[in-house]
Amino acid sequence: QVQLVESGGGLVQPGGSLRLSCAASESIVSANAMGWYRQAPGKQRELVAGITRAGSTNYAGSVKGRFTISRDNAKNTVYLQMNSLQPEDTAVYYCLHQSSSFFNSWGRGTQVTVSS
């Protein structure tokens, strides 16, 4: 099972930016998809952004135009660039790796807090 380690979270003011990283313990070239999810207190975990093996991306409507997901296969890393952050973006952000056999692995999450 691939190990995933998220980093880059923290406290940022509204309107600010953060870049999250998800480092995988093995090559992500063959992964069916990689993604970022988030879970706010008292809410269900939701998809934020995903990227397929072919490089196609999809985003939650609430982040479209503000967040960008990308992958660096050479570094076994997936990124989430988050701009124009708002308080409602506050959550724990989790990285997902979906293998070619559709097995899902999760990271332990990184906290993002947007507050003045």
C-alpha positions in Angstrom: 0.0 0.0 0.0 1.4 3.4 -1.0 2.2 5.8 1.8 1.1 9.4 1.4 2.4 12.4 3.3 0.7 15.8 3.0 2.4 19.1 3.8 1.9 22.8 3.3 -1.1 23.5 5.4 -1.3 26.3 7.9 -3.0 29.5 8.9 -3.6 32.1 6.3 -5.7 35.2 6.0 -8.7 35.5 3.7 -7.6 36.1 0.2 -4.3 34.4 0.8 -2.7 31.4 -0.9 -1.2 28.1 0.1 0.3 25.2 -1.8 -0.3 21.7 -0.5 2.0 18.8 -1.4 1.3 15.1 -1.3 4.5 13.0 -1.5 4.0 9.3 -2.3 6.2 6.5 -1.2 6.3 5.0 -4.7 5.8 6.0 -8.3 2.5 7.6 -9.1 2.8 7.1 -12.8 0.6 4.1 -12.9 -2.0 5.5 -10.4 -5.5 5.6 -11.9 -6.0 8.9 -10.2 -4.8 11.2 -7.5 -7.0 13.7 -5.6 -7.4 16.1 -2.8 -10.4 15.9 -0.4 -11.2 18.0 2.6 -13.3 17.6 5.8 -14.5 20.5 7.9 -15.7 20.0 11.5 -19.1 18.4 11.5 -19.1 17.8 7.8 -18.6 14.9 5.5 -15.3 14.5 3.5 -15.7 16.0 0.1 -13.8 16.0 -3.2 -11.8 19.1 -3.8 -9.9 18.2 -6.9 -8.8 15.2 -8.9 -6.3 14.4 -11.6 -6.3 11.2 -13.7 -3.4 9.3 -15.1 -4.0 11.0 -18.4 -3.8 14.4 -16.8 -7.5 15.3 -16.9 -8.6 17.3 -13.9 -11.9 18.0 -12.1 -12.8 20.4 -9.4 -15.6 21.0 -6.9 -17.7 23.9 -7.9 -16.8 25.9 -4.8 -13.1 25.9 -5.7 -13.1 26.1 -9.5 -11.1 29.0 -10.7 -9.3 29.3 -7.4 -7.6 25.9 -6.9 -5.3 24.0 -9.2 -4.2 20.4 -8.9 -1.0 19.2 -10.6 1.3 16.2 -10.5 5.0 15.8 -10.8 5.6 12.1 -11.7 9.3 12.5 -11.4 8.9 13.5 -7.7 6.0 11.2 -7.0 4.2 14.3 -5.8 0.8 15.9 -6.3 0.2 19.5 -5.5 -2.9 21.7 -4.8 -2.4 25.4 -5.4 -5.0 27.3 -3.4 -5.6 30.9 -4.1 -8.2 33.4 -2.9 -8.7 31.3 0.2 -11.9 32.0 2.2 -12.9 31.0 5.7 -15.2 28.3 4.3 -12.1 26.6 2.9 -11.0 25.8 6.4 -10.7 22.0 6.8 -8.3 19.1 7.0 -7.1 18.3 3.5 -6.4 14.7 2.6 -4.5 13.2 -0.3 -6.0 10.2 -2.2 -4.1 7.7 -4.4 -6.2 5.4 -6.4 -4.2 2.5 -7.8 -4.6 0.9 -11.2 -6.7 -1.7 -9.5 -8.9 1.0 -7.9 -7.5 0.5 -4.4 -7.6 3.8 -2.5 -4.9 5.0 -0.1 -5.2 8.1 2.1 -2.8 10.4 3.7 -3.2 11.5 7.3 -4.2 15.1 6.3 -2.9 18.6 6.8 -4.9 21.4 8.5 -5.8 24.5 6.5 -7.2 27.4 8.5 -8.4 30.6 6.9 -8.9 33.3 9.4 -8.2 36.9 10.0 
